Amino acid sequence: MSAPGAHPCARAASPDAARVWVPGVQAAAIIVFSLAASSYISPHYLGGAAELTLTTLIGEFILATYNSPLAGAAAILLLLVMITCMAGLVLVFRPLIRP
C-alpha cells in the first residue's frame, strides 16, 4: 500500500488499487480483441479489397468460390485463435484480480 501523501499515480499503480481496475481492463481488452478479430468491413476500408484477413477470406470462400467446407475450417481456426488469445489474457491478468 502506498503512503497517504503519495502521488495519485503511485496510489493507482499500487497492488491494492490494481485489484480494482484490472478486471475492467481485462474485460475491455477481451471486447476490443473480439470486435477487431471479427471485423469484416474495416479491412476493405483501410486496405482495399486486395488485403485479405481471415474474416474476409471466410466471406470469399462462401460468396465467391462456394467452398463451404473450407470456410467452415477457416471459421473454426478463427474461433480457436480467439479462444486461445482470450484464455491467455485471462491467465496474464489472473494474479492481479481479487480472490
C-alpha positions in Angstrom: 0.0 0.0 0.0 1.3 3.4 -0.9 1.8 6.2 1.6 -1.1 8.6 2.3 0.7 11.6 0.8 1.9 9.7 -2.3 1.3 10.9 -5.8 -2.1 9.9 -7.2 -0.4 7.8 -10.0 1.6 5.9 -7.3 -1.7 5.2 -5.5 -3.4 4.0 -8.7 -0.4 1.7 -9.5 -0.3 0.1 -6.1 -1.2 -3.6 -5.9 -4.3 -2.9 -3.8 -5.6 -0.4 -6.4 -4.7 -2.8 -9.3 -7.1 -5.4 -7.9 -9.9 -2.9 -8.5 -9.2 -1.7 -12.1 -7.6 -4.9 -13.6 -10.9 -6.7 -14.1 -12.2 -3.7 -16.1 -9.1 -3.6 -18.2 -9.3 -7.3 -18.8 -13.0 -7.1 -19.9 -12.2 -4.1 -22.2 -9.3 -6.0 -23.8 -11.5 -9.0 -24.5 -14.2 -6.9 -26.0 -11.9 -4.9 -28.2 -10.0 -8.0 -29.3 -13.1 -9.9 -30.2 -14.5 -7.0 -32.2 -11.2 -6.5 -34.0 -10.8 -10.2 -34.8 -14.3 -10.5 -36.2 -14.2 -7.3 -38.3 -15.3 -7.8 -41.8 -15.8 -4.3 -43.3 -12.8 -2.4 -41.8 -10.1 -4.2 -43.9 -11.9 -3.2 -47.1 -12.0 0.5 -45.9 -8.4 0.5 -44.8 -6.5 -1.6 -47.3 -8.9 -2.2 -50.1 -10.3 -5.5 -51.3 -6.8 -6.8 -52.1 -5.9 -7.1 -48.5 -7.1 -10.4 -47.0 -7.8 -11.1 -43.4 -9.2 -14.3 -42.0 -12.8 -12.9 -41.9 -12.7 -11.6 -45.5 -11.2 -14.9 -46.6 -14.1 -16.8 -45.0 -16.5 -14.5 -46.8 -14.7 -15.0 -50.0 -14.8 -18.8 -49.6 -18.6 -18.7 -49.1 -19.6 -16.0 -51.6 -17.1 -16.2 -54.4 -15.9 -19.8 -54.6 -18.9 -21.6 -52.9 -16.4 -23.6 -50.8 -18.4 -24.1 -47.6 -16.1 -26.8 -46.1 -13.0 -24.6 -46.4 -15.0 -21.6 -45.0 -16.1 -23.8 -42.0 -12.5 -24.9 -41.4 -11.3 -21.3 -41.5 -14.1 -20.2 -39.2 -13.1 -22.9 -36.7 -9.4 -21.8 -37.0 -10.5 -18.2 -36.2 -12.6 -19.4 -33.2 -9.6 -21.4 -31.8 -7.2 -18.4 -32.2 -9.7 -16.1 -30.4 -10.3 -18.6 -27.6 -6.5 -19.1 -27.2 -5.8 -15.3 -27.1 -8.7 -14.7 -24.6 -7.5 -17.5 -22.4 -4.0 -16.0 -22.5 -5.4 -12.6 -21.4 -7.2 -14.2 -18.5 -4.1 -16.1 -17.4 -2.0 -13.0 -17.6 -4.4 -10.9 -15.5 -5.4 -13.7 -13.1 -2.8 -12.9 -10.4 -3.9 -9.2 -10.3 -7.6 -9.9 -9.8 -9.2 -10.1 -6.3 -9.7 -13.6 -4.9 
